[in-house]
Amino acid sequence: MPHWINTPAALDAHLQRRPTRIGLDTEFVRERTYWPQLALVQIALEDDVLLVDPLAPGMTEALRPWLLDPSITKVMHSASEDLVAFKVACNALPSPLFDTQIAAAIAGVAAGIGYQKLVERVTGIALPKGETRSDWLRRPLSESQLHYAADDVRYLFAVHDFLQAELAATGRQGWVEEDCARFVDNAAHDEGERWPHLSMRSAQFLDVEAQRRLVRLLRWRETQARTSDKPRSWILDNELAVALARTPPIDKAALLRLFDTQPKAPRKLADAVWQALSTALDDEASMPVARNATDDDKAQVKRLQDAVSARSQELGLPDGVLASRRYLEALQESGQWPAALSGWRRQELAPALDPILDRSGLAPAPATG
């Protein structure tokens, strides 16, 4: 049976055993907030499972030594949102990290595989999914919740051992270490996208000045959402942001009249919206323009995709592990290697992609940070 831990002393007692690795997972709630609310932390030791209550006094502080100890490998699966939850609640990130989803992709097992499917592939055990949408903030948790939560870390060591052996056979341990370290570093320095309009298809249909206004609104929204801990769409939804950028009101009174016709408009934030919409950003002159890809652009990206696919097959990697279309489009657009394609990925891809970029007149540039 898992151990329920709700005092710092009880958690500290287990840390005295000096584990060299722990399985780690969280349950969090993020329906009405920007930041995930840490509701439960599961820790697997070699012969125990600890269910740690972060809502109990002093528990988030007590978790920090576990997360920060460099001698303890933290084995997690698909850890991106868990990292954010730990950063917000504990002011710490688990490092060094071994993410089993990343490792499974690099080992050639599968890309983006879920925890249940990976456990079943490695151990033959089929885990239930019944508590996926539970209320993890309630207390006490039900027996079903406790068992489900414990299962989320109970088999991480078996998966870890399997993947370590697969990686050792191919000499790719360093690739996983690099990806996991970058994962943690990105979480540590996440300040939001610099050019958030590029991920919005509707931005392609705006002229340059309208795109600049959209960037102003989206950056303001990101700051407001983080500060107020509210979902972005609760601050300003995408449709209204695009409409304001495309046809800006002539003054604040016109903005208020427009807001009166929009049920989801943030009327209480009208002053801030007007200020954001009408104030130029220091760096907006260097803004990349979102645009519809031309036929030549699409053909170029297709050649890059084909080269990546060929190299993936040579390495025995699942599609999408070496480079996603999004990053190839960024490479094609600027000629600069995105940070996500730096390190071992660039080493594997540059011999195949640089000649294609050269033929298009784009000189390969250093990786961007």
Secondary structure, DSSP 8 states (H G I E B T S, - for coil): --EEE-SHHHHHHHHTT--SEEEEEEEEE-SS-SS-EEEEEEEE-SS-EEEE-TTSTTHHHHHHHHHH-TTSEEEESS-HHHHHHHHHHHS----SEEEHHHHHHHTTS-SS--HHHHHHHHH------TTTT--TTSSS--HHHHHHHHHHHHTHHHHHHHHHHHHHHHT-HHHHHHHHHHHHHHHHT----SSGGGG-GGGGGS-HHHHHHHHHHHHHHHHHHHHHT--HHHH--HHHHHHHHHS--SSHHHHHHHHHT-TT--GGGHHHHHHHHHS--TTGGG--------HHHHHHHHHHHHHHHHHHHHHT--TTSS--HHHHHHHHHHSB--GGG-THHHHHHHHHHHHHHHHTT---B----
